[in-house]
């Protein structure tokens, strides 16, 4: 009879926590949803609404004068490298190196940098720039500003953003814009990296439901 209390204690300490863990794995969901940006505008100049929901612009490629560049199924971070790279520009590039290092755990992540000039090897630029996972595309300042633009959900408002040389944009694997960030701010880069991890988690969860 004395063994029953011990058996009960063993069940409480081992079996129940294991059951809780299994239940969480099976039924828990990630409730941290990233917002969508840049709603689709119809030919009448109004934001498109379907069944009460806003329809957001979906991008399959970067359309530039230098060519059309497919996004594929990548999680993409878009940046701009001006012809004259100032201190702010160098800070953004340094911060993007941190983002690039995430590829070791998020191999679908790519950085796509729009550049006014052909980028040559320079001590001022990260050695990863132009290599696998960090693409460079020719673009004018005007093209970069248009591509990295934030469209308000209300056409009456014109949202303020950072200078185009420090502006970063996050596009998910389906082509939707999910975030804008100040690439010169370490706190904003931390936020970007956290949100890339969320998108990567969502991709894995949808691949293995």
FENDA-V636227 format. One record per run of one state. SS is the DSSP state (~ for helix, > for strand, _ for the rest). FROM is the first residue (numbers start at 0). LEN is the number of residues. If there is no record, write none. Layout:
{{SS:FROM:LEN} {SS:FROM:LEN}}
//
This chain:
{{_:0:1} {~:1:26} {_:27:11} {>:38:1} {_:39:1} {>:40:1} {_:41:5} {>:46:1} {_:47:1} {>:48:2} {_:50:2} {>:52:2} {_:54:1} {>:55:1} {_:56:1} {>:57:1} {_:58:2} {>:60:4} {_:64:2} {>:66:4} {_:70:4} {>:74:7} {_:81:5} {~:86:18} {_:104:4} {>:108:7} {_:115:18} {>:133:5} {_:138:2} {~:140:7} {_:147:16} {~:163:3} {>:166:5} {_:171:4} {>:175:7} {_:182:3} {~:185:22} {_:207:2}}
//
